[in-house]
Amino acid sequence: MPEDDLQQLHMRLEGRVQGVGFRYFVYDQALALGITGWVRNRMDGSVEVMAESRRPNLDQFLALLRRGSRSSMVLGIHPTWKPASGEYTDFKILPTSY
């Protein structure tokens, strides 16, 4: 698959990622990299992210999220890659998933 093809990266991040501004960190990084999709807290204490963009942008995004924000501590990331769906036009912070 060529690097210029749009891809989708779905991930669940575990660690100290709730109550520390992590979703806003994810949002800011996504905007800076031109990524579309969403981020939300999950009831199990993890954060879920759906992101679409070109592969180099998503690789950079993944590296930034792995490092986390100053007040977070990312202990695990579970990524899944697919071709982009094209359904997202911007990046949003969604309500907590039940």
MOPAC internal coordinates of N, CA, C and O (Angstrom, degrees):
PM7 1SCF
backbone

  N    0.0000 0     0.00 0     0.00 0    0    0    0
  C    1.4519 1     0.00 0     0.00 0    1    0    0
  C    1.5293 1   109.12 1     0.00 0    2    1    0
  O    1.2310 1   119.24 1   -54.26 1    3    2    1
  N    1.3200 1   119.06 1   125.74 1    3    2    1
  C    1.4612 1   121.59 1   179.67 1    5    3    2
  C    1.5209 1   111.52 1   -63.11 1    6    5    3
  O    1.2310 1   120.69 1   -31.69 1    7    6    5
  N    1.3436 1   116.29 1   148.31 1    7    6    5
  C    1.4583 1   121.23 1  -178.91 1    9    7    6
  C    1.5162 1   113.24 1   -61.60 1   10    9    7
  O    1.2310 1   120.18 1   154.75 1   11   10    9
  N    1.3428 1   117.27 1   -25.25 1   11   10    9
  C    1.4564 1   119.97 1  -177.66 1   13   11   10
  C    1.5213 1   112.98 1   -79.17 1   14   13   11
  O    1.2310 1   119.70 1   167.62 1   15   14   13
  N    1.3258 1   118.18 1   -12.38 1   15   14   13
  C    1.4522 1   120.59 1   178.14 1   17   15   14
  C    1.5188 1   109.94 1   -68.65 1   18   17   15
  O    1.2310 1   121.19 1   -39.81 1   19   18   17
  N    1.3223 1   115.34 1   140.19 1   19   18   17
  C    1.4616 1   119.52 1   177.64 1   21   19   18
  C    1.5140 1   109.66 1   -72.24 1   22   21   19
  O    1.2310 1   121.29 1   -40.72 1   23   22   21
  N    1.3198 1   115.13 1   139.28 1   23   22   21
  C    1.4591 1   121.28 1   179.18 1   25   23   22
  C    1.5143 1   109.95 1  -130.08 1   26   25   23
  O    1.2310 1   121.40 1   -16.15 1   27   26   25
  N    1.3136 1   114.92 1   163.85 1   27   26   25
  C    1.4548 1   121.83 1   177.51 1   29   27   26
  C    1.5270 1   108.89 1  -116.19 1   30   29   27
  O    1.2310 1   121.47 1   -45.80 1   31   30   29
  N    1.3214 1   114.80 1   134.20 1   31   30   29
  C    1.4520 1   121.70 1   176.49 1   33   31   30
  C    1.5222 1   107.74 1  -122.13 1   34   33   31
  O    1.2310 1   120.90 1   -65.77 1   35   34   33
  N    1.3290 1   115.89 1   114.23 1   35   34   33
  C    1.4632 1   121.59 1   175.70 1   37   35   34
  C    1.5173 1   106.65 1  -107.55 1   38   37   35
  O    1.2310 1   120.47 1   -46.42 1   39   38   37
  N    1.3282 1   116.70 1   133.58 1   39   38   37
  C    1.4643 1   118.17 1  -179.22 1   41   39   38
  C    1.5155 1   111.64 1  -149.12 1   42   41   39
  O    1.2310 1   122.32 1   -25.13 1   43   42   41
  N    1.3129 1   113.16 1   154.87 1   43   42   41
  C    1.4581 1   122.65 1   172.67 1   45   43   42
  C    1.5168 1   106.45 1  -119.69 1   46   45   43
  O    1.2310 1   120.67 1   -51.56 1   47   46   45
  N    1.3395 1   116.33 1   128.44 1   47   46   45
  C    1.4547 1   122.12 1  -177.50 1   49   47   46
  C    1.5188 1   109.17 1  -112.53 1   50   49   47
  O    1.2310 1   120.92 1   -46.96 1   51   50   49
  N    1.3252 1   115.85 1   133.04 1   51   50   49
  C    1.4561 1   121.82 1  -178.35 1   53   51   50
  C    1.5191 1   110.11 1  -117.03 1   54   53   51
  O    1.2310 1   121.04 1   -23.39 1   55   54   53
  N    1.3115 1   115.62 1   156.61 1   55   54   53
  C    1.4573 1   122.48 1   179.15 1   57   55   54
  C    1.5123 1   109.64 1   129.68 1   58   57   55
  O    1.2310 1   120.64 1    31.37 1   59   58   57
  N    1.3373 1   116.39 1  -148.63 1   59   58   57
  C    1.4678 1   120.63 1   174.97 1   61   59   58
  C    1.5255 1   106.61 1   -90.08 1   62   61   59
  O    1.2310 1   121.20 1   -95.93 1   63   62   61
  N    1.3279 1   115.32 1    84.07 1   63   62   61
  C    1.4648 1   121.27 1  -173.65 1   65   63   62
  C    1.5299 1   112.65 1  -125.93 1   66   65   63
  O    1.2310 1   120.24 1  -177.01 1   67   66   65
  N    1.3281 1   117.14 1     2.99 1   67   66   65
  C    1.4627 1   120.24 1   174.95 1   69   67   66
  C    1.5195 1   109.41 1  -120.99 1   70   69   67
  O    1.2310 1   121.07 1   -35.94 1   71   70   69
  N    1.3353 1   115.56 1   144.06 1   71   70   69
  C    1.4567 1   120.58 1   179.54 1   73   71   70
  C    1.5180 1   113.84 1    77.48 1   74   73   71
  O    1.2310 1   120.35 1  -167.13 1   75   74   73
  N    1.3312 1   116.93 1    12.87 1   75   74   73
  C    1.4702 1   121.14 1  -178.10 1   77   75   74
  C    1.5338 1   111.99 1  -128.69 1   78   77   75
  O    1.2310 1   120.11 1  -165.27 1   79   78   77
  N    1.3390 1   117.40 1    14.73 1   79   78   77
  C    1.4636 1   120.98 1   179.69 1   81   79   78
  C    1.5209 1   114.29 1    77.36 1   82   81   79
  O    1.2310 1   120.37 1  -162.22 1   83   82   81
  N    1.3200 1   116.90 1    17.78 1   83   82   81
  C    1.4614 1   120.18 1  -175.41 1   85   83   82
  C    1.5272 1   112.59 1   -65.47 1   86   85   83
  O    1.2310 1   119.96 1   139.75 1   87   86   85
  N    1.3321 1   117.68 1   -40.25 1   87   86   85
  C    1.4748 1   119.26 1   179.37 1   89   87   86
  C    1.5235 1   111.18 1   -60.32 1   90   89   87
  O    1.2310 1   120.14 1   142.73 1   91   90   89
  N    1.3266 1   117.33 1   -37.27 1   91   90   89
  C    1.4674 1   120.63 1   179.17 1   93   91   90
  C    1.5247 1   110.73 1   -70.56 1   94   93   91
  O    1.2310 1   120.47 1   145.31 1   95   94   93
  N    1.3200 1   116.72 1   -34.69 1   95   94   93
  C    1.4587 1   121.45 1   173.37 1   97   95   94
  C    1.5323 1   109.79 1   -61.35 1   98   97   95
  O    1.2310 1   120.31 1   132.41 1   99   98   97
  N    1.3305 1   117.02 1   -47.59 1   99   98   97
  C    1.4715 1   121.98 1   178.65 1  101   99   98
  C    1.5258 1   109.75 1   -59.56 1  102  101   99
  O    1.2310 1   120.66 1   134.14 1  103  102  101
  N    1.3208 1   116.35 1   -45.86 1  103  102  101
  C    1.4655 1   122.49 1   179.88 1  105  103  102
  C    1.5329 1   110.95 1   -58.05 1  106  105  103
  O    1.2310 1   120.30 1   131.05 1  107  106  105
  N    1.3270 1   117.04 1   -48.95 1  107  106  105
  C    1.4715 1   121.52 1  -179.55 1  109  107  106
  C    1.5289 1   111.57 1   -61.59 1  110  109  107
  O    1.2310 1   120.31 1   138.10 1  111  110  109
  N    1.3355 1   117.01 1   -41.90 1  111  110  109
  C    1.4640 1   120.60 1   179.60 1  113  111  110
  C    1.5282 1   110.81 1   -65.43 1  114  113  111
  O    1.2310 1   120.73 1   138.29 1  115  114  113
  N    1.3287 1   116.20 1   -41.71 1  115  114  113
  C    1.4689 1   120.87 1   179.24 1  117  115  114
  C    1.5318 1   110.69 1   -61.79 1  118  117  115
  O    1.2310 1   120.64 1   135.03 1  119  118  117
  N    1.3220 1   116.38 1   -44.97 1  119  118  117
  C    1.4711 1   119.58 1   179.32 1  121  119  118
  C    1.5202 1   111.06 1   -62.45 1  122  121  119
  O    1.2310 1   120.26 1   136.98 1  123  122  121
  N    1.3132 1   117.11 1   -43.02 1  123  122  121
  C    1.4658 1   121.45 1  -178.89 1  125  123  122
  C    1.5300 1   111.91 1   -62.99 1  126  125  123
  O    1.2310 1   120.34 1   149.59 1  127  126  125
  N    1.3340 1   116.95 1   -30.41 1  127  126  125
  C    1.4705 1   121.12 1  -176.64 1  129  127  126
  C    1.5305 1   113.09 1   -99.04 1  130  129  127
  O    1.2310 1   120.07 1  -179.17 1  131  130  129
  N    1.3258 1   117.47 1     0.83 1  131  130  129
  C    1.4621 1   120.46 1   179.36 1  133  131  130
  C    1.5219 1   113.15 1    71.48 1  134  133  131
  O    1.2310 1   120.52 1  -146.11 1  135  134  133
  N    1.3158 1   116.61 1    33.89 1  135  134  133
  C    1.4654 1   122.36 1  -177.74 1  137  135  134
  C    1.5204 1   109.44 1   -96.37 1  138  137  135
  O    1.2310 1   120.51 1   -39.74 1  139  138  137
  N    1.3201 1   116.62 1   140.26 1  139  138  137
  C    1.4590 1   121.91 1   175.30 1  141  139  138
  C    1.5233 1   109.34 1  -106.79 1  142  141  139
  O    1.2310 1   121.06 1   -20.06 1  143  142  141
  N    1.3439 1   115.58 1   159.94 1  143  142  141
  C    1.4552 1   120.72 1   178.19 1  145  143  142
  C    1.5093 1   111.38 1   137.23 1  146  145  143
  O    1.2310 1   120.37 1    39.97 1  147  146  145
  N    1.3377 1   116.89 1  -140.03 1  147  146  145
  C    1.4599 1   120.60 1  -177.40 1  149  147  146
  C    1.5297 1   111.49 1  -160.34 1  150  149  147
  O    1.2310 1   121.66 1   -14.33 1  151  150  149
  N    1.3345 1   114.43 1   165.67 1  151  150  149
  C    1.4610 1   123.02 1   174.23 1  153  151  150
  C    1.5247 1   107.05 1  -137.42 1  154  153  151
  O    1.2310 1   120.45 1   -34.80 1  155  154  153
  N    1.3358 1   116.75 1   145.20 1  155  154  153
  C    1.4628 1   120.55 1   176.04 1  157  155  154
  C    1.5266 1   110.36 1  -156.38 1  158  157  155
  O    1.2310 1   121.80 1   -27.03 1  159  158  157
  N    1.3317 1   114.16 1   152.97 1  159  158  157
  C    1.4579 1   120.48 1   171.75 1  161  159  158
  C    1.5170 1   108.78 1   -75.60 1  162  161  159
  O    1.2310 1   121.02 1   -26.41 1  163  162  161
  N    1.3379 1   115.65 1   153.59 1  163  162  161
  C    1.4604 1   121.70 1   173.95 1  165  163  162
  C    1.5289 1   107.63 1  -117.51 1  166  165  163
  O    1.2310 1   120.88 1   -26.60 1  167  166  165
  N    1.3045 1   115.91 1   153.40 1  167  166  165
  C    1.4603 1   121.28 1  -177.92 1  169  167  166
  C    1.5324 1   112.25 1   -61.67 1  170  169  167
  O    1.2310 1   119.74 1   156.45 1  171  170  169
  N    1.3210 1   118.11 1   -23.55 1  171  170  169
  C    1.4738 1   120.87 1  -178.85 1  173  171  170
  C    1.5330 1   112.66 1   -80.80 1  174  173  171
  O    1.2310 1   119.91 1  -176.87 1  175  174  173
  N    1.3458 1   117.78 1     3.13 1  175  174  173
  C    1.4594 1   121.45 1   178.85 1  177  175  174
  C    1.5169 1   114.68 1    94.71 1  178  177  175
  O    1.2310 1   120.38 1   175.64 1  179  178  177
  N    1.3218 1   116.87 1    -4.36 1  179  178  177
  C    1.4630 1   120.71 1   178.09 1  181  179  178
  C    1.5255 1   109.86 1   -91.39 1  182  181  179
  O    1.2310 1   121.28 1    -6.30 1  183  182  181
  N    1.3230 1   115.15 1   173.70 1  183  182  181
  C    1.4643 1   122.46 1   174.36 1  185  183  182
  C    1.5181 1   107.33 1  -120.68 1  186  185  183
  O    1.2310 1   120.75 1   -42.55 1  187  186  185
  N    1.3251 1   116.18 1   137.45 1  187  186  185
  C    1.4628 1   122.52 1  -179.70 1  189  187  186
  C    1.5223 1   109.14 1  -111.96 1  190  189  187
  O    1.2310 1   120.88 1   -41.93 1  191  190  189
  N    1.3274 1   115.92 1   138.07 1  191  190  189
  C    1.4644 1   121.62 1  -178.60 1  193  191  190
  C    1.5252 1   109.01 1  -132.20 1  194  193  191
  O    1.2310 1   120.73 1   -45.11 1  195  194  193
  N    1.3272 1   116.21 1   134.89 1  195  194  193
  C    1.4581 1   123.55 1   170.45 1  197  195  194
  C    1.5188 1   105.95 1  -119.17 1  198  197  195
  O    1.2310 1   120.30 1   -58.22 1  199  198  197
  N    1.3261 1   117.04 1   121.78 1  199  198  197
  C    1.4605 1   120.95 1  -174.83 1  201  199  198
  C    1.5186 1   110.56 1  -135.23 1  202  201  199
  O    1.2310 1   120.77 1   -40.09 1  203  202  201
  N    1.3345 1   116.13 1   139.91 1  203  202  201
  C    1.4628 1   121.44 1   175.58 1  205  203  202
  C    1.5229 1   110.13 1  -131.81 1  206  205  203
  O    1.2310 1   121.38 1   -43.56 1  207  206  205
  N    1.3159 1   114.97 1   136.44 1  207  206  205
  C    1.4662 1   121.83 1   177.80 1  209  207  206
  C    1.5235 1   107.86 1  -179.03 1  210  209  207
  O    1.2310 1   120.84 1    10.21 1  211  210  209
  N    1.3228 1   116.01 1  -169.79 1  211  210  209
  C    1.4675 1   120.81 1   172.45 1  213  211  210
  C    1.5236 1   108.39 1   -73.00 1  214  213  211
  O    1.2310 1   120.34 1   -28.70 1  215  214  213
  N    1.3062 1   116.96 1   151.30 1  215  214  213
  C    1.4610 1   122.07 1  -175.53 1  217  215  214
  C    1.5300 1   113.83 1   -55.69 1  218  217  215
  O    1.2310 1   118.51 1   136.81 1  219  218  217
  N    1.3476 1   120.45 1   -43.19 1  219  218  217
  C    1.4722 1   118.73 1   179.49 1  221  219  218
  C    1.5358 1   112.18 1   -60.21 1  222  221  219
  O    1.2310 1   120.40 1   141.54 1  223  222  221
  N    1.3374 1   116.84 1   -38.46 1  223  222  221
  C    1.4685 1   120.50 1   178.37 1  225  223  222
  C    1.5247 1   110.45 1   -64.90 1  226  225  223
  O    1.2310 1   120.69 1   137.42 1  227  226  225
  N    1.3337 1   116.29 1   -42.58 1  227  226  225
  C    1.4657 1   120.44 1  -179.55 1  229  227  226
  C    1.5262 1   111.73 1   -68.37 1  230  229  227
  O    1.2310 1   120.23 1   144.00 1  231  230  229
  N    1.3230 1   117.17 1   -36.00 1  231  230  229
  C    1.4630 1   120.21 1   176.43 1  233  231  230
  C    1.5258 1   110.48 1   -62.66 1  234  233  231
  O    1.2310 1   120.64 1   137.83 1  235  234  233
  N    1.3290 1   116.38 1   -42.17 1  235  234  233
  C    1.4641 1   120.99 1   178.53 1  237  235  234
  C    1.5305 1   110.46 1   -66.74 1  238  237  235
  O    1.2310 1   120.52 1   137.93 1  239  238  237
  N    1.3183 1   116.61 1   -42.07 1  239  238  237
  C    1.4659 1   122.98 1   177.88 1  241  239  238
  C    1.5316 1   110.33 1   -58.84 1  242  241  239
  O    1.2310 1   120.79 1   132.28 1  243  242  241
  N    1.3237 1   116.09 1   -47.72 1  243  242  241
  C    1.4646 1   121.57 1   179.27 1  245  243  242
  C    1.5328 1   110.95 1   -59.22 1  246  245  243
  O    1.2310 1   120.25 1   136.97 1  247  246  245
  N    1.3177 1   117.12 1   -43.03 1  247  246  245
  C    1.4693 1   120.97 1   179.24 1  249  247  246
  C    1.5347 1   110.86 1   -63.55 1  250  249  247
  O    1.2310 1   120.26 1   138.83 1  251  250  249
  N    1.3225 1   117.10 1   -41.17 1  251  250  249
  C    1.4635 1   120.84 1   179.30 1  253  251  250
  C    1.5274 1   111.04 1   -65.99 1  254  253  251
  O    1.2310 1   120.30 1   138.71 1  255  254  253
  N    1.3208 1   117.04 1   -41.29 1  255  254  253
  C    1.4624 1   120.10 1  -179.77 1  257  255  254
  C    1.5231 1   111.04 1   -70.34 1  258  257  255
  O    1.2310 1   120.23 1   145.54 1  259  258  257
  N    1.3108 1   117.16 1   -34.46 1  259  258  257
  C    1.4634 1   120.93 1   177.72 1  261  259  258
  C    1.5359 1   109.39 1   -60.85 1  262  261  259
  O    1.2310 1   120.58 1   140.56 1  263  262  261
  N    1.3261 1   116.50 1   -39.44 1  263  262  261
  C    1.4671 1   121.91 1   178.87 1  265  263  262
  C    1.5303 1   110.73 1   -72.85 1  266  265  263
  O    1.2310 1   120.61 1   142.11 1  267  266  265
  N    1.3502 1   116.44 1   -37.89 1  267  266  265
  C    1.4589 1   121.94 1   177.60 1  269  267  266
  C    1.5132 1   113.78 1    79.84 1  270  269  267
  O    1.2310 1   121.51 1    -1.38 1  271  270  269
  N    1.3193 1   114.71 1   178.62 1  271  270  269
  C    1.4546 1   121.74 1   177.65 1  273  271  270
  C    1.5297 1   108.98 1   -86.81 1  274  273  271
  O    1.2310 1   120.66 1    -4.67 1  275  274  273
  N    1.3201 1   116.35 1   175.33 1  275  274  273
  C    1.4716 1   120.40 1  -177.95 1  277  275  274
  C    1.5211 1   112.94 1   -58.79 1  278  277  275
  O    1.2310 1   120.37 1   140.00 1  279  278  277
  N    1.3196 1   116.89 1   -40.00 1  279  278  277
  C    1.4639 1   119.70 1  -173.95 1  281  279  278
  C    1.5294 1   113.33 1   -95.15 1  282  281  279
  O    1.2310 1   119.98 1   178.12 1  283  282  281
  N    1.3053 1   117.65 1    -1.88 1  283  282  281
  C    1.4732 1   120.33 1   179.48 1  285  283  282
  C    1.5219 1   110.30 1   -99.23 1  286  285  283
  O    1.2310 1   121.69 1   -12.17 1  287  286  285
  N    1.3222 1   114.38 1   167.83 1  287  286  285
  C    1.4608 1   121.03 1   173.52 1  289  287  286
  C    1.5254 1   107.30 1  -143.86 1  290  289  287
  O    1.2310 1   120.88 1   -77.85 1  291  290  289
  N    1.3146 1   115.92 1   102.15 1  291  290  289
  C    1.4606 1   121.23 1  -179.24 1  293  291  290
  C    1.5280 1   108.36 1   -83.62 1  294  293  291
  O    1.2310 1   121.13 1   -60.88 1  295  294  293
  N    1.3192 1   115.45 1   119.12 1  295  294  293
  C    1.4654 1   120.59 1  -177.92 1  297  295  294
  C    1.5251 1   112.26 1  -103.56 1  298  297  295
  O    1.2310 1   120.38 1   161.01 1  299  298  297
  N    1.3206 1   116.87 1   -18.99 1  299  298  297
  C    1.4581 1   119.65 1   179.27 1  301  299  298
  C    1.5075 1   111.54 1  -160.56 1  302  301  299
  O    1.2310 1   121.44 1   -36.33 1  303  302  301
  N    1.3330 1   114.86 1   143.67 1  303  302  301
  C    1.4692 1   121.55 1   175.26 1  305  303  302
  C    1.5214 1   107.36 1  -130.78 1  306  305  303
  O    1.2310 1   121.57 1   -46.74 1  307  306  305
  N    1.3163 1   114.61 1   133.26 1  307  306  305
  C    1.4633 1   120.85 1   178.87 1  309  307  306
  C    1.5326 1   108.08 1  -117.38 1  310  309  307
  O    1.2310 1   119.80 1   -88.08 1  311  310  309
  N    1.3506 1   117.98 1    91.92 1  311  310  309
  C    1.4701 1   121.06 1  -176.33 1  313  311  310
  C    1.5338 1   112.68 1   -92.27 1  314  313  311
  O    1.2310 1   121.49 1   -32.13 1  315  314  313
  N    1.3140 1   114.76 1   147.87 1  315  314  313
  C    1.4584 1   122.89 1   172.94 1  317  315  314
  C    1.5273 1   107.38 1  -133.53 1  318  317  315
  O    1.2310 1   120.57 1   -52.47 1  319  318  317
  N    1.3232 1   116.52 1   127.53 1  319  318  317
  C    1.4656 1   122.25 1  -178.93 1  321  319  318
  C    1.5274 1   110.09 1  -104.62 1  322  321  319
  O    1.2310 1   121.11 1   -39.60 1  323  322  321
  N    1.3477 1   115.47 1   140.40 1  323  322  321
  C    1.4648 1   122.59 1   175.60 1  325  323  322
  C    1.5317 1   108.03 1  -148.79 1  326  325  323
  O    1.2310 1   120.30 1   -12.33 1  327  326  325
  N    1.3298 1   117.04 1   167.67 1  327  326  325
  C    1.4690 1   118.76 1   169.28 1  329  327  326
  C    1.5360 1   108.87 1   -64.68 1  330  329  327
  O    1.2310 1   120.17 1   -32.46 1  331  330  329
  N    1.3092 1   117.27 1   147.54 1  331  330  329
  C    1.4671 1   121.26 1  -179.66 1  333  331  330
  C    1.5191 1   111.39 1   -63.35 1  334  333  331
  O    1.2310 1   120.76 1   -34.33 1  335  334  333
  N    1.3201 1   116.15 1   145.67 1  335  334  333
  C    1.4618 1   121.75 1   177.04 1  337  335  334
  C    1.5214 1   110.94 1   -86.27 1  338  337  335
  O    1.2310 1   120.41 1   154.10 1  339  338  337
  N    1.3281 1   116.83 1   -25.90 1  339  338  337
  C    1.4580 1   121.35 1  -178.53 1  341  339  338
  C    1.5119 1   113.66 1    77.60 1  342  341  339
  O    1.2310 1   119.71 1  -171.57 1  343  342  341
  N    1.3299 1   118.16 1     8.43 1  343  342  341
  C    1.4681 1   120.61 1  -175.53 1  345  343  342
  C    1.5254 1   114.10 1   -83.82 1  346  345  343
  O    1.2310 1   119.42 1   169.46 1  347  346  345
  N    1.3232 1   118.71 1   -10.54 1  347  346  345
  C    1.4659 1   121.31 1  -176.09 1  349  347  346
  C    1.5288 1   110.25 1  -102.77 1  350  349  347
  O    1.2310 1   121.04 1   -42.90 1  351  350  349
  N    1.3368 1   115.62 1   137.10 1  351  350  349
  C    1.4618 1   120.76 1  -179.96 1  353  351  350
  C    1.5243 1   112.03 1  -112.44 1  354  353  351
  O    1.2310 1   120.67 1   166.04 1  355  354  353
  N    1.3354 1   116.32 1   -13.96 1  355  354  353
  C    1.4622 1   121.50 1   178.46 1  357  355  354
  C    1.5218 1   108.26 1  -152.27 1  358  357  355
  O    1.2310 1   120.31 1     7.87 1  359  358  357
  N    1.3183 1   117.01 1  -172.13 1  359  358  357
  C    1.4705 1   120.43 1   178.47 1  361  359  358
  C    1.5170 1   107.64 1  -118.47 1  362  361  359
  O    1.2310 1   120.50 1   -48.08 1  363  362  361
  N    1.3422 1   116.66 1   131.92 1  363  362  361
  C    1.4615 1   121.90 1  -174.28 1  365  363  362
  C    1.5185 1   111.60 1  -127.90 1  366  365  363
  O    1.2310 1   121.52 1   -24.67 1  367  366  365
  N    1.3226 1   114.70 1   155.33 1  367  366  365
  C    1.4625 1   122.05 1   167.94 1  369  367  366
  C    1.5231 1   105.88 1   -98.69 1  370  369  367
  O    1.2310 1   120.37 1   -63.02 1  371  370  369
  N    1.3182 1   116.89 1   116.98 1  371  370  369
  C    1.4534 1   122.15 1  -178.07 1  373  371  370
  C    1.5314 1   110.90 1   -96.84 1  374  373  371
  O    1.2310 1   120.62 1   -19.25 1  375  374  373
  N    1.3495 1   116.42 1   160.75 1  375  374  373
  C    1.4756 1   119.51 1   175.25 1  377  375  374
  C    1.5273 1   111.27 1   -64.05 1  378  377  375
  O    1.2310 1   121.00 1   -18.93 1  379  378  377
  N    1.3088 1   115.69 1   161.07 1  379  378  377
  C    1.4575 1   122.31 1   178.89 1  381  379  378
  C    1.5148 1   111.20 1   -55.06 1  382  381  379
  O    1.2310 1   121.24 1   -41.10 1  383  382  381
  N    1.3289 1   115.23 1   138.90 1  383  382  381
  C    1.4608 1   122.08 1   178.72 1  385  383  382
  C    1.5194 1   109.19 1   -86.93 1  386  385  383
  O    1.2310 1   120.98 1   -51.00 1  387  386  385
  N    1.3200 1   115.72 1   129.00 1  387  386  385
  C    1.4700 1   120.74 1   176.71 1  389  387  386
  C    1.4592 1   107.61 1   -99.96 1  390  389  387
  O    1.2310 1   120.10 1   180.00 1  391  390  389

